[in-house]
């Protein structure tokens, strides 16, 4: 029987405890929520959601946020942020 790897989320739980895990998830949710509010183009929203779904699934099978794959994903997320920021500088609520 194959099980999902327990390398990332148990690492966060073991390192920072329950409250650290909750805060970590809350920070990730805030990043997600702030960017979703800023995106207006349907294609960018689909690409953004697809990337986040991949991030969540990958973090259940590998130490995603602590390897080079995360760096590539963060660069893509910053491209989404940067392109929309240049387009119109509306404040983030």
DARA-V144962 format. One record per residue. N is the residue number from 1. RES is the residue in three letters. SS is DSSP state (H for helix, E for strand, L for the rest). PSI is psi in degrees with one decimal (NA if undefined). Layout:
<<N RES SS PSI> <N RES SS PSI>>
This chain:
<<1 UNK L 131.5> <2 UNK L 136.8> <3 UNK L 158.4> <4 UNK L 146.3> <5 UNK L 147.3> <6 UNK L 58.7> <7 UNK L -29.0> <8 UNK L -60.4> <9 UNK H -40.3> <10 UNK H -30.7> <11 UNK H -46.0> <12 UNK H -43.4> <13 UNK H -44.2> <14 UNK H -35.2> <15 UNK H -41.8> <16 UNK H -4.4> <17 UNK H -176.7> <18 UNK H -46.2> <19 UNK H -35.6> <20 UNK H -39.6> <21 UNK H -43.5> <22 UNK H -42.9> <23 UNK H -39.8> <24 UNK H -45.6> <25 UNK H -38.6> <26 UNK H -38.9> <27 UNK H -45.1> <28 UNK H -40.5> <29 UNK H -40.1> <30 UNK H -41.0> <31 UNK H -46.4> <32 UNK H -48.1> <33 UNK H -43.7> <34 UNK H -40.0> <35 UNK H -37.2> <36 UNK H -35.7> <37 UNK H -35.3> <38 UNK H -26.6> <39 UNK L 134.2> <40 UNK L -30.6> <41 UNK L 130.6> <42 UNK H -43.4> <43 UNK H -37.6> <44 UNK H -37.0> <45 UNK H -44.8> <46 UNK H -44.3> <47 UNK H -41.5> <48 UNK H -46.8> <49 UNK H -40.6> <50 UNK H -42.3> <51 UNK H -43.2> <52 UNK H -38.1> <53 UNK H -42.8> <54 UNK H -42.5> <55 UNK H -45.6> <56 UNK H -46.1> <57 UNK H -40.7> <58 UNK H -34.3> <59 UNK H -15.5> <60 UNK L -12.6> <61 UNK L -15.1> <62 UNK L 169.4> <63 UNK L 68.7> <64 UNK H -47.9> <65 UNK H -6.0> <66 UNK H 21.2> <67 UNK L -176.8> <68 UNK H -23.3> <69 UNK H -36.9> <70 UNK H -37.5> <71 UNK H -43.6> <72 UNK H -40.2> <73 UNK H -40.1> <74 UNK H -37.1> <75 UNK H -43.7> <76 UNK H -42.2> <77 UNK H -39.7> <78 UNK H -31.9> <79 UNK H -43.1> <80 UNK H -45.2> <81 UNK H -47.1> <82 UNK H -41.7> <83 UNK H -44.5> <84 UNK H -32.0> <85 UNK H -39.4> <86 UNK H -32.0> <87 UNK H -48.5> <88 UNK L 129.9> <89 UNK L 70.5> <90 UNK L 146.3> <91 UNK L 148.8> <92 UNK L 130.4> <93 UNK L NA>>
